[in-house]
């Protein structure tokens, strides 16, 4: 009499190669996006105004235009990096 060998899910998982959810370029885009976001937030940093002193630098172009734009571009690139379909 012939016996059939059934494979369990554990055996199937052991035999299948492990693959990442995203490709190498996706992770590269994620790293670049993360750096852009960090650079944007660093550009926004600086001392603020207090009750005793007024700091007009809080309204500089770097803080209210350039830094938020770089941060926004970083977030958009992050979304693109996550949704981009890796090539098989």
MODELLER restraints for C-alpha pairs under 7 A, 6 or more apart:
rsr = mdl.restraints
at = mdl.atoms
rsr.add(forms.Gaussian(group=physical.xy_distance, feature=features.Distance(at['CA:22:A'], at['CA:86:A']), mean=6.20, stdev=0.5))
rsr.add(forms.Gaussian(group=physical.xy_distance, feature=features.Distance(at['CA:23:A'], at['CA:86:A']), mean=5.06, stdev=0.5))
rsr.add(forms.Gaussian(group=physical.xy_distance, feature=features.Distance(at['CA:26:A'], at['CA:81:A']), mean=5.10, stdev=0.5))
rsr.add(forms.Gaussian(group=physical.xy_distance, feature=features.Distance(at['CA:26:A'], at['CA:82:A']), mean=6.63, stdev=0.5))
rsr.add(forms.Gaussian(group=physical.xy_distance, feature=features.Distance(at['CA:26:A'], at['CA:84:A']), mean=6.95, stdev=0.5))
rsr.add(forms.Gaussian(group=physical.xy_distance, feature=features.Distance(at['CA:29:A'], at['CA:81:A']), mean=5.35, stdev=0.5))
rsr.add(forms.Gaussian(group=physical.xy_distance, feature=features.Distance(at['CA:30:A'], at['CA:78:A']), mean=5.55, stdev=0.5))
rsr.add(forms.Gaussian(group=physical.xy_distance, feature=features.Distance(at['CA:30:A'], at['CA:81:A']), mean=5.67, stdev=0.5))
rsr.add(forms.Gaussian(group=physical.xy_distance, feature=features.Distance(at['CA:33:A'], at['CA:74:A']), mean=4.59, stdev=0.5))
rsr.add(forms.Gaussian(group=physical.xy_distance, feature=features.Distance(at['CA:33:A'], at['CA:75:A']), mean=6.72, stdev=0.5))
rsr.add(forms.Gaussian(group=physical.xy_distance, feature=features.Distance(at['CA:33:A'], at['CA:77:A']), mean=5.60, stdev=0.5))
rsr.add(forms.Gaussian(group=physical.xy_distance, feature=features.Distance(at['CA:33:A'], at['CA:78:A']), mean=5.29, stdev=0.5))
rsr.add(forms.Gaussian(group=physical.xy_distance, feature=features.Distance(at['CA:34:A'], at['CA:74:A']), mean=6.65, stdev=0.5))
rsr.add(forms.Gaussian(group=physical.xy_distance, feature=features.Distance(at['CA:36:A'], at['CA:70:A']), mean=6.37, stdev=0.5))
rsr.add(forms.Gaussian(group=physical.xy_distance, feature=features.Distance(at['CA:36:A'], at['CA:71:A']), mean=6.22, stdev=0.5))
rsr.add(forms.Gaussian(group=physical.xy_distance, feature=features.Distance(at['CA:36:A'], at['CA:74:A']), mean=4.95, stdev=0.5))
rsr.add(forms.Gaussian(group=physical.xy_distance, feature=features.Distance(at['CA:37:A'], at['CA:70:A']), mean=6.90, stdev=0.5))
rsr.add(forms.Gaussian(group=physical.xy_distance, feature=features.Distance(at['CA:37:A'], at['CA:71:A']), mean=4.57, stdev=0.5))
rsr.add(forms.Gaussian(group=physical.xy_distance, feature=features.Distance(at['CA:37:A'], at['CA:74:A']), mean=4.99, stdev=0.5))
rsr.add(forms.Gaussian(group=physical.xy_distance, feature=features.Distance(at['CA:37:A'], at['CA:75:A']), mean=6.80, stdev=0.5))
rsr.add(forms.Gaussian(group=physical.xy_distance, feature=features.Distance(at['CA:40:A'], at['CA:67:A']), mean=4.52, stdev=0.5))
rsr.add(forms.Gaussian(group=physical.xy_distance, feature=features.Distance(at['CA:40:A'], at['CA:68:A']), mean=6.23, stdev=0.5))
rsr.add(forms.Gaussian(group=physical.xy_distance, feature=features.Distance(at['CA:40:A'], at['CA:70:A']), mean=5.22, stdev=0.5))
rsr.add(forms.Gaussian(group=physical.xy_distance, feature=features.Distance(at['CA:40:A'], at['CA:71:A']), mean=4.61, stdev=0.5))
rsr.add(forms.Gaussian(group=physical.xy_distance, feature=features.Distance(at['CA:41:A'], at['CA:67:A']), mean=6.68, stdev=0.5))
rsr.add(forms.Gaussian(group=physical.xy_distance, feature=features.Distance(at['CA:41:A'], at['CA:71:A']), mean=6.83, stdev=0.5))
rsr.add(forms.Gaussian(group=physical.xy_distance, feature=features.Distance(at['CA:43:A'], at['CA:62:A']), mean=6.93, stdev=0.5))
rsr.add(forms.Gaussian(group=physical.xy_distance, feature=features.Distance(at['CA:43:A'], at['CA:63:A']), mean=6.50, stdev=0.5))
rsr.add(forms.Gaussian(group=physical.xy_distance, feature=features.Distance(at['CA:43:A'], at['CA:67:A']), mean=5.42, stdev=0.5))
rsr.add(forms.Gaussian(group=physical.xy_distance, feature=features.Distance(at['CA:44:A'], at['CA:63:A']), mean=4.81, stdev=0.5))
rsr.add(forms.Gaussian(group=physical.xy_distance, feature=features.Distance(at['CA:44:A'], at['CA:67:A']), mean=5.71, stdev=0.5))
rsr.add(forms.Gaussian(group=physical.xy_distance, feature=features.Distance(at['CA:48:A'], at['CA:55:A']), mean=6.29, stdev=0.5))
rsr.add(forms.Gaussian(group=physical.xy_distance, feature=features.Distance(at['CA:48:A'], at['CA:58:A']), mean=6.27, stdev=0.5))
rsr.add(forms.Gaussian(group=physical.xy_distance, feature=features.Distance(at['CA:49:A'], at['CA:55:A']), mean=4.94, stdev=0.5))
